[in-house]
Amino acid sequence: MRPTMLKATTAFAALALSLTAVPASAETFTITGTKGTKITAQAVADFSEPWAMTFLPDGTMLVTEKTGELFHVTPDGKKFEVMGVPKVAYGGQGGFGDIVLHPDFATNQMIYISYAGGRGASSGAEVDMAKLELNTKGGGKLSDIKRVWQQTPKVTGRGHYSHRIAFGPKGSPHEGKMFISSGDRQKLTPAQDMRSALGKLIRLNLDGSVPDDNPWADGSQGELAKTFWSIGHRNMLGLTFAPDGTLWSHEMGPRHGDELNLIERGSNYGWPEVSNGDHYSGRSIPDHDTRPEFNAPEAWWSRSIAPSGLIIYSGDTLPGWKGDALIGGLRGQALVHVDINGTSASEAERFEWGERIREVEQGPQGNVWVLEDNGRLVKLMPAG
């Protein structure tokens, strides 16, 4: 691979303990992309430090806040708090993270959540499975919470947890498998250490057990390595499957060098030995093309966009986006449209409106929804 450089049918009613009206700041505005494409944006709700969202079968959604709150949200912006979230280690980049529905949510109402957890000065990413209980009297909670994975080892610091979750599509070789991004926790060298889960992509069965077809499931690299699918990662804040079953992830580079990667079984993505960026101190890091034994990114950014949130768009509502990646840019303050053609990728267009984009999801009608880092939930639709 050669890199491209880039310049449940279940109906839920009034659900939970606290209701908030549509924000007074709600507005509709037009965004024009760098190539002239226009889209309509509608701000529908406000949050405090939102991090992730996922859609329920009825078109409503669940939204997490870093401080440890979970909300059930209607498409018009009404918010209902869901109780029972485990205590999170909040601070820095740590706190409540991802939320994803169990592949059989329509029948079992189970969800998966990720968050930073720990005691004292040490912390690490954790993933729990829980039952989502919503009722018609204005209440909601998580119950039957079970730990399915925790980052090993727990270390000091509050950065690079990653903890994104993705499930293999039905009918694919990864059906019934869960992938978890495990960041390097800003410790660098553990990303190449098979005795540490830091800087790895984890692959598990839905109950947290280890699949027997993982690359190092034979135990040749130790017990912990049995859970690894790929290694040599930095901070993967986007993880998703394309309709063709390929798995894509992006990760933040150090000082520039952000990457979009096609994930392959047992592959080493090179961090911290190689990067197309440099250390924040200015110290140089060898580029990917100097070490061909490492898996180079399909696309990369020489000026950082600080990617966060990732989908491969599969709808028909927004023409020209189907099959392509949409990436939120924190530092880039944009939604970045990346054209994907097989195993190659290149930036197609950028949509900027002066806000850091934390999360991206596709809604049931094919519209795209984003969470701004400043708190707004925004719906993106065709212009006109």
C-alpha positions in Angstrom: 0.0 0.0 0.0 1.3 3.5 -0.9 0.3 6.6 1.1 -1.4 9.6 -0.4 -0.3 12.9 1.1 -3.2 15.3 1.7 -2.8 19.2 1.5 -34.5 -1.3 17.0 -37.7 -1.1 15.8 -38.4 -0.8 19.5 -40.3 2.4 20.2 -39.0 4.5 23.1 -41.1 7.2 24.6 -40.3 10.0 27.1 -37.3 8.4 28.6 -35.3 9.5 31.6 -34.9 11.6 34.5 -34.1 15.0 33.2 -35.6 16.8 30.2 -34.0 19.7 28.4 -35.7 21.7 25.6 -34.2 22.5 22.2 -31.5 25.2 22.9 -32.3 28.8 22.3 -29.2 29.0 20.1 -30.6 26.5 17.7 -30.1 27.7 14.1 -30.0 26.6 10.5 -27.1 27.7 8.3 -25.4 26.8 5.1 -21.8 25.4 4.8 -19.9 25.7 1.6 -17.1 23.1 1.0 -13.7 24.0 -0.4 -14.9 22.8 -3.9 -18.2 24.6 -3.7 -20.5 21.9 -2.5 -23.2 23.3 -0.2 -24.9 21.5 2.7 -27.5 22.7 5.2 -26.7 22.5 8.9 -29.2 22.6 11.7 -28.0 22.9 15.4 -30.6 21.0 17.5 -29.2 20.5 21.0 -26.4 21.6 23.4 -24.2 19.4 25.6 -21.2 19.8 27.9 -18.1 18.2 26.5 -19.8 15.6 24.3 -17.7 12.7 23.0 -19.7 10.1 21.2 -23.2 9.2 19.9 -25.0 6.3 18.4 -28.5 5.9 16.9 -31.2 3.6 18.3 -33.5 1.7 15.9 -36.3 4.3 16.3 -34.1 7.2 15.1 -33.4 8.6 18.5 -29.8 8.6 19.8 -27.6 8.2 22.8 -24.9 10.9 23.5 -22.1 10.7 26.0 -20.4 13.5 27.9 -16.8 13.2 29.1 -17.7 14.0 32.7 -19.8 10.8 32.9 -23.3 11.7 31.7 -25.4 9.8 29.2 -28.4 11.3 27.4 -31.2 9.9 25.3 -31.9 12.5 22.6 -34.8 12.9 20.1 -34.1 14.1 16.6 -35.6 17.5 17.5 -33.2 17.9 20.4 -35.1 16.9 23.5 -32.7 15.4 26.1 -33.3 12.8 28.8 -30.6 11.7 31.2 -29.9 8.0 31.5 -28.6 7.0 35.0 -26.2 4.2 36.1 -23.0 5.2 34.2 -20.0 3.8 36.0 -17.7 6.3 37.6 -15.1 7.7 35.1 -11.6 9.1 35.6 -12.3 12.5 34.2 -9.6 14.9 33.3 -7.3 15.8 30.4 -8.4 13.5 27.5 -10.0 11.0 30.0 -13.6 10.5 30.9 -16.7 8.9 29.3 -15.9 7.8 25.8 -17.6 5.7 23.1 -21.1 4.1 23.1 -22.1 1.4 20.5 -25.2 -0.9 20.3 -24.7 -4.6 20.6 -25.2 -6.2 17.1 -28.4 -7.8 18.5 -29.6 -4.8 20.3 -33.2 -5.1 18.9 -33.7 -8.3 20.8 -31.4 -7.9 23.9 -31.2 -4.1 24.5 -27.5 -4.4 25.3 -24.9 -1.7 24.6 -21.2 -1.2 25.0 -19.5 1.8 26.6 -15.9 2.9 27.0 -14.4 5.2 29.5 -11.2 6.1 31.4 -11.1 4.3 34.8 -8.7 3.7 37.6 -7.5 4.5 41.0 -5.1 7.1 42.3 -2.6 8.4 39.7 -2.9 5.5 37.3 -5.8 5.1 34.8 -6.6 3.2 31.7 -9.4 2.6 29.1 -12.2 0.2 30.1 -15.1 -1.3 28.1 -18.3 -2.5 29.7 -21.4 -4.2 28.4 -24.7 -3.1 29.9 -28.5 -3.4 29.5 -30.2 -0.1 28.4 -33.5 0.1 30.3 -35.8 2.9 29.1 -39.4 3.3 30.2 -42.5 5.3 29.4 -42.6 7.2 32.7 -39.6 9.5 32.2 -36.8 7.2 33.5 -33.8 5.4 32.2 -30.8 3.5 33.5 -28.0 1.1 32.7 -28.2 -2.3 34.4 -26.4 -5.7 34.4 -23.1 -3.9 33.8 -20.2 -6.3 33.0 -16.6 -5.5 32.3 -15.4 -7.0 29.0 -12.0 -5.4 28.6 -9.5 -3.1 30.4 -6.3 -1.5 29.1 -3.2 -3.1 30.5 -1.2 -1.7 32.1 -2.8 1.3 33.8 -0.4 4.2 33.7 0.0 7.8 34.8 -1.1 10.6 32.6 -4.5 11.5 31.0 -3.9 11.3 27.3 -4.3 8.9 24.4 -6.9 6.5 25.7 -8.4 6.1 22.2 -11.1 3.5 23.3 -13.2 3.5 20.1 -15.4 0.5 19.5 -16.5 -1.2 16.3 -18.3 -4.5 15.5 -17.7 -6.7 12.5 -20.6 -6.5 10.0 -23.0 -9.4 9.7 -21.9 -11.9 7.0 -18.3 -10.8 7.3 -15.4 -12.9 8.7 -15.6 -10.5 11.7 -19.2 -11.1 12.5 -19.6 -11.5 16.3 -16.2 -9.8 16.9 -15.5 -6.5 18.7 -12.6 -4.2 17.9 -11.3 -1.7 20.5 -8.7 0.9 19.8 -6.1 1.1 22.7 -4.0 4.3 22.6 -0.3 4.5 23.5 -1.2 6.7 26.5 1.6 9.1 25.4 4.2 6.5 26.4 5.5 5.9 22.9 7.5 2.7 23.1 4.8 0.4 24.5 3.2 0.5 21.0 5.9 -1.9 19.9 5.9 -4.0 23.1 4.0 -7.3 22.8 3.8 -7.4 26.6 1.6 -4.2 26.7 -1.8 -3.5 25.3 -0.9 0.2 24.8 -0.8 1.3 21.1 -2.7 -1.8 19.9 -6.0 -2.6 18.1 -7.8 -5.2 20.2 -10.1 -7.9 18.8 -12.4 -9.9 21.1 -15.6 -11.9 21.0 -18.7 -10.1 22.2 -18.3 -11.4 25.7 -14.7 -10.3 26.0 -13.2 -13.7 25.4 -10.3 -14.1 22.9 -11.0 -15.4 19.3 -8.9 -18.4 18.3 -8.1 -16.8 14.9 -6.4 -13.7 16.2 -2.8 -13.2 14.8 -1.0 -14.2 18.0 -3.7 -16.5 19.5 -1.2 -19.3 19.7 0.5 -17.6 22.6 3.9 -17.3 20.9 4.0 -13.6 22.0 2.4 -14.1 25.5 -1.1 -14.1 26.9 -1.8 -10.4 26.4 -0.8 -10.5 22.8 -3.5 -13.0 22.1 -6.0 -10.1 22.1 -4.1 -8.0 19.5 -5.2 -7.6 15.9 -2.6 -5.0 14.9 0.2 -3.0 16.7 2.2 0.2 16.4 -0.6 2.7 16.9 -0.6 6.1 18.6 -4.1 7.5 19.3 -6.9 6.0 17.2 -10.0 8.2 17.6 -11.8 6.8 14.6 -12.6 3.2 13.9 -15.3 1.9 11.4 -16.1 -0.8 8.9 -16.8 0.0 5.2 -19.8 -1.7 3.5 -17.3 -4.1 1.7 -16.1 -5.4 5.1 -12.8 -3.5 5.2 -11.8 -1.9 8.5 -10.5 1.7 8.6 -9.0 3.7 11.4 -7.5 7.1 11.7 -5.1 8.3 14.3 -3.5 11.5 15.4 0.1 12.0 14.5 2.5 13.7 16.9 3.2 17.2 15.4 1.4 16.7 12.1 1.4 13.4 10.3 -2.2 12.4 11.0 -3.1 9.1 9.3 -6.0 7.2 7.7 -5.2 3.5 7.8 -6.7 0.4 6.2 -6.4 -2.1 9.0 -4.9 -5.5 8.2 -4.5 -8.6 10.3 -1.3 -8.8 12.3 0.1 -5.6 10.7 2.5 -3.2 12.4 1.8 0.5 11.7 5.1 1.7 12.9 4.6 4.1 15.8 6.8 5.4 17.4 9.6 4.2 15.0 8.1 6.0 12.0 5.7 8.9 11.4 5.1 11.5 8.8 5.2 14.1 11.6 7.7 15.0 14.2 7.8 15.1 18.0 6.3 18.2 19.6 9.9 19.1 20.8 10.8 19.4 17.1 12.9 16.2 17.2 12.6 14.4 13.9 11.0 11.0 13.4 11.9 8.9 10.3 9.1 9.0 7.7 7.1 5.9 6.7 8.9 5.5 3.4 12.2 4.9 5.2 10.9 1.7 6.9 8.9 -0.4 4.3 8.5 -3.2 6.8 5.9 -1.0 8.6 2.4 -0.5 7.2 2.1 3.0 5.7 -1.1 5.1 5.9 -3.4 5.2 2.9 -3.6 9.0 3.4 -1.9 11.5 5.7 -2.0 15.1 6.6 1.2 17.2 6.7 -0.7 19.9 8.5 -2.6 18.3 11.3 -6.4 18.1 11.3 -6.4 16.3 14.6 -9.0 13.7 13.4 -11.8 12.6 15.7 -14.8 10.6 14.7 -15.1 8.5 11.5 -17.7 7.0 9.3 -17.8 5.4 5.9 -21.0 7.0 4.4 -23.5 4.4 3.0 -26.6 6.6 2.4 -28.1 8.2 -0.7 -29.2 11.5 0.9 -25.9 13.3 0.3 -24.9 12.7 -3.3 -21.2 12.0 -4.1 -20.4 10.8 -0.5 -21.4 7.2 -0.7 -18.6 4.8 0.1 -16.3 7.6 1.2 -14.9 8.5 4.6 -16.1 11.5 6.7 -13.7 12.6 9.4 -14.1 15.2 12.1 -11.3 17.6 12.5 -10.6 19.1 15.9 -7.6 21.3 15.0 -8.8 21.4 11.4 -12.2 22.7 12.5 -13.9 20.9 9.7 -15.7 17.9 8.4 -13.2 16.3 6.0 -14.6 14.2 3.1 -12.1 11.6 1.9 -12.6 9.8 -1.3 -12.0 6.0 -0.9 -11.4 3.9 -4.1 -10.6 0.4 -3.1 -7.5 0.6 -0.9 -6.5 4.1 -1.9 -7.7 7.4 -0.3 -7.4 11.1 -0.9 -9.1 14.2 0.5 -12.0 15.2 -1.7 -13.4 18.3 0.1 -13.4 20.1 3.4 -16.4 21.7 5.1 -15.4 24.4 7.6 -17.6 26.5 9.9 -15.2 27.5 12.6 -15.9 24.7 15.1 -13.9 21.7 16.3 -15.6 18.5 15.3 -15.5 15.7 17.9 -17.8 13.0 16.5 -19.5 12.0 13.2 -22.4 9.6 12.7 -24.8 8.7 10.0 -28.5 9.0 10.8 -31.3 6.5 9.7 -32.5 8.8 6.9 -28.9 9.2 5.5 -28.3 12.6 7.0 -24.9 13.1 8.8 -24.8 14.2 12.4 -21.8 15.7 14.2 -21.0 16.7 17.7 -19.0 20.0 18.0 -16.4 20.1 20.7 -18.1 23.2 22.1 -21.2 21.1 22.7 -23.7 21.5 19.8 -25.3 18.5 18.1 -25.6 19.5 14.4 -27.6 17.7 11.6 -26.1 18.0 8.1 -28.5 17.7 5.2 -28.5 18.4 1.4 -28.8 22.1 0.6 -32.0 23.6 -0.7 
